Amino acid sequence: MSARYPHLGVSTRSHDPLALLAAAREALRLARVEPGEVRRFSAECMSGGGDPLTVRRVVDRWFGHVTAPHPGMSTAGPRHGRVASH
């Protein structure tokens, strides 16, 4: 299945699904996509109550190129600090 807007891309470094949604909405607006279509995209993204996987799947279906961390995958390195002993 090809993307709804294969010529559009969206990028974010945040793990927050709402940041991805906001970046995608901005990309649609900048591409002069009809406001009703942008609302439909937003509603589809939020159909899972803001669930990160739902948002990512919808964005993947609508855009030809998506650069964003996948939900649930952390890019953080090991934590340094003191460990409490018992």
C-alpha positions in Angstrom: 0.0 0.0 0.0 1.5 3.3 -1.0 1.4 6.5 1.1 -1.5 8.9 0.7 1.1 11.7 0.2 4.2 9.9 -1.1 5.9 13.2 -1.9 5.7 14.5 1.7 8.0 13.6 4.6 7.9 14.3 8.3 10.7 14.2 10.8 11.0 14.5 14.6 13.5 13.3 17.2 10.9 13.1 19.9 9.4 9.9 21.2 6.2 11.7 22.0 3.4 10.7 19.6 1.8 14.1 19.9 5.1 15.7 18.7 5.0 13.4 15.6 1.3 14.3 15.1 2.1 18.1 15.3 5.0 17.8 12.9 2.9 15.8 10.5 0.0 18.4 10.7 2.5 21.2 10.0 3.9 19.3 7.0 0.4 18.9 5.6 -0.5 22.6 6.1 2.8 23.7 4.5 1.9 21.5 1.5 -1.4 23.3 1.3 -3.5 20.2 2.0 -7.1 21.0 2.5 -8.0 21.8 6.1 -10.7 19.1 6.2 -8.1 16.5 5.1 -5.8 17.7 7.9 -8.6 17.3 10.4 -9.3 13.8 9.0 -5.7 12.9 9.4 -5.7 14.2 13.0 -8.9 12.3 13.9 -7.4 9.1 12.4 -4.2 9.5 14.5 -6.2 10.1 17.7 -8.6 7.2 17.0 -6.5 5.2 19.4 -6.7 7.8 22.2 -3.1 9.0 21.4 -1.7 5.5 21.5 1.9 5.9 20.1 1.6 2.8 17.8 -1.6 4.1 16.3 -0.2 7.5 15.6 2.9 6.0 14.0 0.9 3.7 11.8 -1.3 6.4 10.6 1.6 8.7 9.9 3.4 5.9 8.0 0.2 5.4 5.9 -0.1 9.1 5.0 3.5 10.1 4.4 6.1 8.8 2.0 9.0 9.4 4.3 8.9 9.3 8.1 11.9 9.9 10.3 11.0 9.4 14.0 11.8 7.0 16.8 9.5 4.0 16.9 7.2 4.0 19.9 8.6 1.9 22.8 12.2 2.0 21.5 14.5 4.1 23.6 17.7 5.6 22.1 18.9 6.6 25.6 22.2 5.1 26.6 23.0 3.5 29.9 22.2 5.5 33.0 25.1 6.5 35.2 24.8 7.3 38.8 24.7 5.7 42.2 22.9 2.5 42.7 21.3 2.1 46.1 22.3 -1.1 47.9 20.1 -3.0 50.2 
